[in-house]
Amino acid sequence: MPQLQSAFGVFALLAIGWALGENRRAVSLRQAVIGLAVTLLTAVVLIKLPPVARAFGVINDAVGAISSATRAGTSFVFGYLGGGALPFELKAPGADFILAFQALPVVLIMSVLTTLLFYWRILPPVVRGMAWLLERTLGVGGAVGLSTAANIFLGMVEAPLFIRPYLGKLSRAELFLVMTGGMAGIAGTVLVLYATLLAPLIPDAAAHFVIASVLGAPAAILISLIMVPEVSDLRTGAALADPEVHASSTMDAIVKGTTAGLELLLNIVAMLIVLVALVYLANAMLGLLPDVGGAAISLQRLLGYIMAPVCWLMGLPWQQAITAGSLMGTKTVLNELIAYVDLSNLGANAFDPRSRLIMLYAMCGFANFGSLGIMIGGLGTMAPERRDEINSLGLKSIVSGTLTTCLMGAIVGVLT
C-alpha cells in the first residue's frame, strides 16, 4: 500500500538524518520519539481538521500587512521599481518583480519592529513563555523556539531578527536549529504566490501551504536535534536573562533598527549575487562534459538522480519518482518558486493527485543555495562572533531543511 511505503519512508528519512549527524551517540531517543509524536499529532490535527489550519490565516494576514507596508515605502522611494504603478504596459508577467527593491526591504521593517518590541519589553516575556512550553516538551530553549515558530510566517532572516539579542548566546545545536527552521519553511509573503500557481492542480492549495508552514516547525526541531544533538547545558531557556536594550527612546530604537537592518540587507544582497553566480559557473563547467540522455549535465540533474529514491520513500511510485527528483533538484539548486512553476506546467499525467500533494509539501522550504547565501549573510551580520560556526553549518542546514520537508511529504503520504 502507498501509505505503508510512506510510513517506511518516515523512519528511513529519520535514519538518513541520523546517519548524516555529527554526534550520533549523543542523540536523545526520548527527544526523537516525542518530536516525531508531536509532528504526527500536528499533521493529523491540521490535515483532518481544516478549520484549525484556516485559523492561522489571521496571522498570515498580519504578515501580509507588514509586506504591504514595506511595499508602500519602496514604491514611494523607488517608484515602479519598488512595486509602484508601471508607466508602461507589462508584456511579460512577473517581469515587474525586482527582488532587491520589492521583497528584500522587508528586512528593514522587521529589524525596526523587533528593535521596538525589545525596547518596549514585549518580546522578552514571549521568549520566556516559549521556553517554558518547549523545555517541558521537546527540551528546546525558548529563544530558538520563538525563532522556529516565527518561521511559520516569516523568512529565514526575518524570523531570527526576533531573537537577535540572543543569537550570540545560542549553543551550536540551537544555532543549527534556527538555521534548519529557516531552510524548512517559506515566508508568508510568498505563500499566496505559490498557492495561486498550484490552485488549478491541487484543491485547497492555500490551506495546504499554511499547514506545511505550521508542520515545518516541529519537523525542523526533530530533524535538527537528530543531526546536531544538544550536548551543552547552556541552552537559552526560561531562566535566560533579558538582553540589554541599547536604545534611549522609541525614536532611537527606530534609528538603530534601521541602521542594523541596512547592514543586514546589503550583506544579503551581496551573498545572494555571489552564490547564484557560483552555481551558474559550476553548471557551465559541468556543461563541458558530454551530454547524458540528450541533455547537458547540471547540478539540478545530478541532484535529481540523488533525490529520486528519496521521492520514492515519500510514497511516490517509482515511475513518478524520477520526475519528482528532477523537481527537487531544481528546488535545491535554484529555488522552490521555479520548481513550483515547473510542477504547474507538467502534464496532468505526470503525477496522480496524491503525488502532487506530497510534492507540494516536499518542496515547501527555502533549502537551496541562494537561500544559503541569504542566511549566511543575515545571521553572520546579526551574530558576527558566530560567523565561522554559521559558515560551517551552512551546507548541513540545506540537507536538514530538505530532509524536514521530505519528512512532511512522507507524513502527508501516510495520511492520504
C-alpha positions as CSV (number, residue, x, y, z in Angstrom):
1,M,0.0,0.0,0.0
2,P,1.3,3.5,-0.7
3,Q,0.6,4.5,2.9
4,L,2.9,1.8,4.1
5,Q,5.5,2.9,1.7
6,S,5.3,6.4,3.1
7,A,5.4,5.1,6.7
8,F,8.6,3.2,5.9
9,G,9.9,6.5,4.4
10,V,9.2,8.4,7.6
11,F,11.6,6.2,9.5
12,A,14.1,5.9,6.6
13,L,14.3,9.7,6.4
14,L,14.9,9.9,10.1
15,A,17.6,7.2,9.8
16,I,19.3,9.2,7.0
17,G,19.3,12.3,9.2
18,W,20.9,10.2,12.0
19,A,23.5,8.8,9.6
20,L,24.5,12.3,8.5
21,G,24.6,13.6,12.0
22,E,27.7,14.9,13.6
23,N,27.4,13.2,17.0
24,R,25.2,10.1,16.6
25,R,25.8,8.8,20.1
26,A,24.5,12.0,21.7
27,V,21.1,11.8,20.0
28,S,18.3,11.5,22.6
29,L,15.9,8.7,21.7
30,R,13.3,10.2,24.1
31,Q,13.5,13.6,22.3
32,A,13.3,12.0,18.9
33,V,10.2,9.9,19.9
34,I,8.5,12.9,21.4
35,G,9.4,15.1,18.4
36,L,8.0,12.5,16.0
37,A,4.8,12.2,18.1
38,V,4.3,15.9,18.2
39,T,4.9,16.2,14.4
40,L,2.5,13.4,13.6
41,L,-0.2,14.8,16.0
42,T,0.2,18.3,14.5
43,A,-0.2,16.8,11.0
44,V,-3.3,14.8,12.0
45,V,-4.9,17.9,13.6
46,L,-4.2,20.2,10.7
47,I,-5.0,17.9,7.8
48,K,-8.0,16.2,9.3
49,L,-9.4,19.4,10.9
50,P,-9.1,22.1,8.2
51,P,-10.8,24.8,10.3
52,V,-7.7,24.7,12.6
53,A,-5.5,25.5,9.6
54,R,-7.7,28.3,8.4
55,A,-7.4,29.9,11.8
56,F,-3.7,30.6,11.0
57,G,-4.9,32.7,8.1
58,V,-5.4,35.6,10.6
59,I,-1.6,35.6,11.5
60,N,-0.8,35.3,7.8
61,D,-2.9,38.5,7.2
62,A,-0.6,40.3,9.7
63,V,2.4,39.2,7.7
64,G,0.7,40.4,4.6
65,A,0.1,43.8,6.3
66,I,3.9,44.1,7.0
67,S,4.6,43.2,3.4
68,S,2.1,45.8,2.2
69,A,3.6,48.4,4.4
70,T,7.1,47.6,3.1
71,R,5.7,47.9,-0.5
72,A,4.3,51.3,0.3
73,G,7.7,52.5,1.4
74,T,9.6,51.0,-1.5
75,S,7.2,52.3,-4.1
76,F,7.4,55.8,-2.6
77,V,11.2,55.7,-2.8
78,F,11.8,53.6,-5.9
79,G,8.6,54.1,-7.9
80,Y,7.6,51.3,-10.2
81,L,11.0,49.5,-9.4
82,G,9.8,49.2,-5.8
83,G,6.3,47.9,-6.7
84,G,4.5,51.1,-7.7
85,A,2.3,51.6,-10.8
86,L,4.1,50.8,-14.0
87,P,4.4,53.7,-16.5
88,F,4.3,51.3,-19.4
89,E,2.3,48.2,-20.5
90,L,3.6,44.9,-18.9
91,K,4.3,42.4,-21.7
92,A,5.9,39.5,-19.7
93,P,4.0,38.5,-16.5
94,G,6.3,38.7,-13.5
95,A,8.9,40.9,-15.2
96,D,7.9,43.8,-12.9
97,F,9.1,42.0,-9.8
98,I,12.6,43.1,-8.6
99,L,13.8,41.1,-5.6
100,A,16.2,43.7,-4.2
101,F,13.7,46.6,-4.3
102,Q,10.4,44.8,-3.5
103,A,11.0,41.7,-1.4
104,L,14.3,42.1,0.5
105,P,13.5,45.5,2.0
106,V,11.0,43.8,4.4
107,V,14.2,43.0,6.4
108,L,14.5,46.7,7.2
109,I,10.9,46.9,8.5
110,M,11.3,43.6,10.6
111,S,14.6,44.9,12.0
112,V,12.9,48.1,13.2
113,L,9.8,46.3,14.6
114,T,11.9,43.8,16.5
115,T,14.1,46.6,18.0
116,L,10.9,48.4,19.1
117,L,9.4,45.3,20.5
118,F,12.5,44.6,22.6
119,Y,12.7,48.3,23.7
120,W,9.1,48.2,24.7
121,R,9.7,44.9,26.6
122,I,7.1,43.0,24.7
123,L,9.3,40.2,23.1
124,P,11.3,39.1,26.2
125,P,8.3,37.7,28.0
126,V,7.3,35.9,24.8
127,V,10.7,34.2,24.7
128,R,10.3,33.1,28.3
129,G,6.9,31.7,27.6
130,M,8.1,29.8,24.6
131,A,11.0,28.5,26.8
132,W,8.6,27.3,29.5
133,L,6.5,25.4,26.9
134,L,9.2,23.9,24.8
135,E,11.6,22.9,27.5
136,R,8.9,20.8,29.1
137,T,8.0,19.1,25.8
138,L,11.0,18.9,23.4
139,G,13.8,20.2,25.7
140,V,14.3,23.2,23.4
141,G,15.2,26.7,24.6
142,G,12.7,29.5,24.3
143,A,14.7,31.7,22.0
144,V,15.1,29.1,19.3
145,G,11.6,28.0,19.8
146,L,10.4,31.5,19.1
147,S,12.5,31.8,16.0
148,T,11.3,28.4,14.7
149,A,7.7,29.4,15.4
150,A,8.2,32.7,13.6
151,N,9.4,30.8,10.6
152,I,5.9,29.6,10.1
153,F,5.1,33.0,8.5
154,L,8.4,34.7,8.1
155,G,11.6,34.1,6.2
156,M,15.0,32.7,7.3
157,V,16.3,36.1,8.2
158,E,13.2,37.9,9.4
159,A,12.4,35.2,12.0
160,P,15.9,35.2,13.7
161,L,15.5,39.0,13.9
162,F,13.1,38.3,16.7
163,I,15.8,36.8,18.8
164,R,18.8,38.8,17.5
165,P,20.0,39.8,21.0
166,Y,20.1,36.1,21.9
167,L,21.9,34.8,18.8
168,G,25.4,35.2,20.3
169,K,24.4,33.0,23.3
170,L,23.0,30.1,21.4
171,S,24.6,26.7,21.7
172,R,25.8,25.0,18.5
173,A,22.7,22.8,18.4
174,E,20.4,25.7,18.9
175,L,22.1,27.7,16.2
176,F,21.7,24.8,13.8
177,L,18.0,24.6,14.8
178,V,17.5,28.2,13.9
179,M,19.1,27.6,10.5
180,T,17.1,24.4,9.9
181,G,13.9,26.2,10.8
182,G,14.7,28.9,8.2
183,M,15.5,26.3,5.5
184,A,12.5,24.2,6.2
185,G,9.8,26.9,5.8
186,I,8.7,29.6,3.4
187,A,7.7,33.2,4.2
188,G,4.1,34.1,4.3
189,T,4.8,36.8,1.7
190,V,5.3,34.1,-1.0
191,L,2.7,31.7,0.2
192,V,-0.1,33.3,-1.7
193,L,2.0,33.3,-4.9
194,Y,2.7,29.5,-4.6
195,A,-0.9,28.7,-3.8
196,T,-2.0,30.6,-6.9
197,L,0.3,28.6,-9.1
198,L,-0.9,25.2,-7.8
199,A,-4.6,26.1,-7.3
200,P,-5.6,24.6,-10.7
201,L,-3.8,21.3,-9.8
202,I,-4.5,20.8,-6.1
203,P,-7.8,21.6,-4.3
204,D,-7.4,23.9,-1.3
205,A,-3.7,24.6,-2.2
206,A,-3.6,27.7,0.0
207,A,-4.7,25.7,3.1
208,H,-2.1,23.0,2.4
209,F,0.7,25.7,2.2
210,V,-0.4,27.0,5.6
211,I,-0.4,23.5,7.0
212,A,3.0,22.9,5.6
213,S,4.3,26.1,7.2
214,V,3.0,25.1,10.6
215,L,4.0,21.5,10.3
216,G,7.5,22.6,9.4
217,A,8.2,23.9,13.0
218,P,8.1,20.6,14.9
219,A,9.5,18.7,12.0
220,A,12.5,21.0,11.8
221,I,13.1,20.6,15.6
222,L,13.0,16.8,15.2
223,I,15.5,16.7,12.3
224,S,17.9,19.3,13.7
225,L,18.1,17.5,17.1
226,I,18.9,14.3,15.3
227,M,21.6,15.8,13.1
228,V,23.2,18.1,15.6
229,P,22.1,16.9,19.1
230,E,22.3,19.2,22.1
231,V,25.4,18.5,24.3
232,S,25.5,21.7,26.2
233,D,23.7,22.7,29.3
234,L,23.8,26.4,28.3
235,R,20.5,26.4,26.5
236,T,18.6,29.7,26.1
237,G,15.9,28.5,28.5
238,A,13.3,30.2,30.7
239,A,16.0,31.4,33.1
240,L,17.8,33.4,30.4
241,A,18.3,37.0,31.4
242,D,16.7,39.6,29.2
243,P,19.2,41.3,26.9
244,E,20.2,44.8,27.4
245,V,18.3,47.4,25.4
246,H,20.7,49.8,23.7
247,A,18.2,52.5,22.9
248,S,17.3,55.6,24.8
249,S,13.9,56.3,23.3
250,T,11.4,55.0,20.7
251,M,12.9,57.2,18.0
252,D,16.4,56.0,18.9
253,A,15.2,52.4,18.6
254,I,13.8,53.1,15.2
255,V,17.1,54.7,14.0
256,K,19.2,51.9,15.4
257,G,16.9,49.2,14.0
258,T,17.1,50.8,10.6
259,T,20.8,51.0,10.7
260,A,21.2,47.4,11.7
261,G,18.6,46.4,9.0
262,L,20.5,48.2,6.3
263,E,23.8,46.4,7.1
264,L,21.9,43.2,7.1
265,L,20.2,43.9,3.7
266,L,23.4,44.8,2.0
267,N,25.1,41.6,3.2
268,I,22.1,39.5,2.0
269,V,22.2,41.1,-1.5
270,A,26.0,40.6,-1.8
271,M,25.9,36.9,-0.7
272,L,22.9,36.2,-3.0
273,I,24.7,37.6,-6.0
274,V,27.9,35.6,-5.3
275,L,26.2,32.2,-4.6
276,V,23.9,32.4,-7.7
277,A,26.9,33.3,-9.8
278,L,28.9,30.4,-8.4
279,V,26.1,27.9,-9.2
280,Y,26.0,29.3,-12.7
281,L,29.7,28.8,-13.1
282,A,29.5,25.2,-11.7
283,N,26.8,24.4,-14.3
284,A,28.9,26.0,-17.0
285,M,31.9,23.7,-16.2
286,L,29.6,20.6,-16.0
287,G,28.3,21.6,-19.4
288,L,31.7,21.0,-20.9
289,L,31.2,17.3,-20.2
290,P,29.5,15.1,-22.8
291,D,25.7,15.2,-22.8
292,V,23.9,12.4,-21.0
293,G,20.5,11.3,-22.2
294,G,20.5,14.1,-24.8
295,A,20.9,16.9,-22.3
296,A,23.8,18.7,-20.6
297,I,24.8,17.7,-17.1
298,S,23.9,20.2,-14.4
299,L,23.8,20.4,-10.7
300,Q,20.0,20.2,-11.0
301,R,20.2,16.9,-12.9
302,L,22.8,15.3,-10.6
303,L,20.7,16.2,-7.5
304,G,17.6,14.9,-9.3
305,Y,19.1,11.4,-9.7
306,I,20.1,11.5,-6.0
307,M,16.6,12.7,-4.9
308,A,14.6,10.1,-6.9
309,P,15.0,7.4,-4.3
310,V,14.1,9.9,-1.6
311,C,10.9,10.8,-3.5
312,W,10.1,7.1,-3.6
313,L,10.5,6.9,0.2
314,M,7.9,9.7,0.5
315,G,5.4,7.4,-1.2
316,L,5.6,8.2,-4.9
317,P,5.5,5.4,-7.5
318,W,9.0,4.8,-9.0
319,Q,7.9,5.9,-12.5
320,Q,6.9,9.3,-11.0
321,A,9.9,9.5,-8.5
322,I,12.4,10.3,-11.3
323,T,10.4,13.3,-12.4
324,A,9.8,14.3,-8.8
325,G,13.6,14.0,-8.2
326,S,14.2,16.4,-11.0
327,L,11.8,18.9,-9.4
328,M,13.7,18.5,-6.1
329,G,17.0,19.1,-7.9
330,T,15.6,22.3,-9.4
331,K,14.3,23.4,-6.0
332,T,17.7,22.8,-4.3
333,V,20.0,24.3,-6.9
334,L,17.7,27.2,-8.0
335,N,14.7,27.8,-5.7
336,E,11.3,26.5,-4.9
337,L,9.5,29.1,-7.0
338,I,11.0,27.7,-10.2
339,A,10.2,24.2,-9.0
340,Y,6.6,25.0,-8.3
341,V,6.3,26.7,-11.7
342,D,7.7,23.5,-13.4
343,L,5.2,21.4,-11.4
344,S,2.3,23.6,-12.5
345,N,3.5,23.2,-16.1
346,L,3.7,19.4,-16.1
347,G,1.0,17.5,-17.9
348,A,-1.9,16.1,-16.0
349,N,-0.5,12.6,-16.3
350,A,2.9,13.3,-14.8
351,F,1.6,12.9,-11.2
352,D,-1.5,11.4,-9.6
353,P,-3.4,13.7,-7.1
354,R,-1.7,12.1,-4.1
355,S,1.8,12.5,-5.6
356,R,1.1,16.2,-6.4
357,L,0.0,16.8,-2.8
358,I,3.1,15.1,-1.4
359,M,5.3,17.2,-3.7
360,L,3.6,20.4,-2.5
361,Y,4.8,19.6,1.0
362,A,8.2,18.3,-0.1
363,M,9.2,21.5,-1.9
364,C,7.7,23.9,0.7
365,G,11.0,25.2,2.0
366,F,13.8,27.6,1.4
367,A,16.6,24.9,1.3
368,N,18.6,26.0,-1.7
369,F,22.0,27.5,-2.4
370,G,20.6,31.0,-3.0
371,S,18.9,30.9,0.4
372,L,22.1,29.7,2.0
373,G,23.7,33.0,0.8
374,I,20.9,35.0,2.4
375,M,21.1,33.0,5.7
376,I,24.9,33.3,6.0
377,G,24.8,37.0,5.1
378,G,22.0,37.6,7.5
379,L,23.0,35.6,10.5
380,G,26.7,36.5,10.1
381,T,25.7,40.1,10.4
382,M,23.4,39.7,13.4
383,A,26.0,37.5,15.2
384,P,29.4,38.3,13.8
385,E,31.1,36.4,16.7
386,R,29.4,33.2,15.4
387,R,30.2,33.7,11.7
388,D,32.7,30.8,11.4
389,E,30.2,28.4,13.0
390,I,27.4,29.6,10.8
391,N,29.5,29.0,7.7
392,S,30.4,25.5,8.9
393,L,26.8,24.6,9.4
394,G,25.6,26.1,6.1
395,L,25.6,23.1,3.8
396,K,24.4,20.9,6.6
397,S,21.4,23.2,7.0
398,I,20.4,22.7,3.3
399,V,20.4,18.9,4.0
400,S,18.4,19.2,7.2
401,G,15.9,21.6,5.6
402,T,15.4,19.2,2.7
403,L,15.0,16.2,5.0
404,T,12.5,18.2,7.0
405,T,10.2,19.0,4.0
406,C,10.6,15.4,2.7
407,L,9.6,14.1,6.1
408,M,6.5,16.3,5.9
409,G,5.8,14.9,2.4
410,A,6.1,11.3,3.8
411,I,3.8,12.1,6.7
412,V,1.2,13.5,4.3
413,G,1.6,10.3,2.3
414,V,0.7,8.3,5.3
415,L,-2.4,10.3,6.0
416,T,-3.7,10.4,2.3
